[in-house]
Amino acid sequence: MVTYAELVNAPARVGYVPEPEQPAAGYNVFRHPGRSLPIILQAFKAGTPIRPIYLVGIRRILAESAPAEAAEFESWLESRTSRRVPVR
């Protein structure tokens, strides 16, 4: 199980940084220098378990824009979960 507190720190592991001015309340936006697709996470309380759909979304963004970072995220994700999160 991955919690929101863990997930919100995951983009930094692959070079994404939070935007200094968040565009909307309830969301966190992360950008990577040189990448066009941002990672946008809905805000939850720190200990909230994250549904797999959010993990799949991040995986797809990374797979399309940053294959090396996608592999690193996948490795981190597998270390945090007991089972692989399917991509649909």
N, C-alpha and C positions, 0 to 999 in steps of 0.2 A: 504494500500500500504506500502510495506517495501522498504526502500532505501538501497543502497549499504553501506552507512555510518552506518546504523543500523545493517545490516547483518554481516558486517565484525567484529562487536563487539559481535555477538551472540555466537560464539564458546567459548569465555571466560566465558560466563554465565554457561556453562556446563563443565568447567574444561579443555578446550582445550587451548593451548598456541601457538602463532605463532612460526614457526621455526626461529631461529636467522638468518640463511642464507637462503633466499628464493631461491629455485632451478631454477626458470625460471622467466624472466621478464613478467609482466602481470598477475601473479598468486600469491595468498597467500596460504600458506600451514600451517595448524594447526594440532598439535598432542596432544593426551591425554596420560599422563603416564599410562601404563598398558593397553592401547587399541591398536589394530593393524591397524585399518583403520584410515587414516588421513582425514581431511576435506580440500578439495582444492577448493578455490574460485577464479574465474576469476576476475581480478581487473577492476573496473569501476570508474568513477568519483563519488564523495561522494553522490551527490543528485540523482543519476540515480535510477529510479524505477527498482526493481528486478523482473524478470519474474518468474512465479511460478515453473518452472522446476528446478531452483536453490534451492528453498526451499524444493522441493520434494527430491532432491538429498541429502541434509543435513539430512532430516528426515529419509531417508532410511539408511544412514550410522549409525546414532544414533540407530535406531531400531534394526539393526543387531549387533551392538557392545556394546551398552550401553542403555538398556531399561529405566533406571531411568532418564538418561540425555535426552532421547527422550521425555519423558513425560514433563520434564521441558521446553524443546525447544518448544514443542507443545503448552504449556500454554503461553509462550512468544509470539509465532507466532499468536495465537488466539487473544491476547491482541493488536496486531499490525494491524490486518486485520479485515475487517468487514465480511468476509466470510471465510469458511474453505477451505484450499488448498487441492484439491483432490490428492490422491496417485494413481498412475497408474502402 
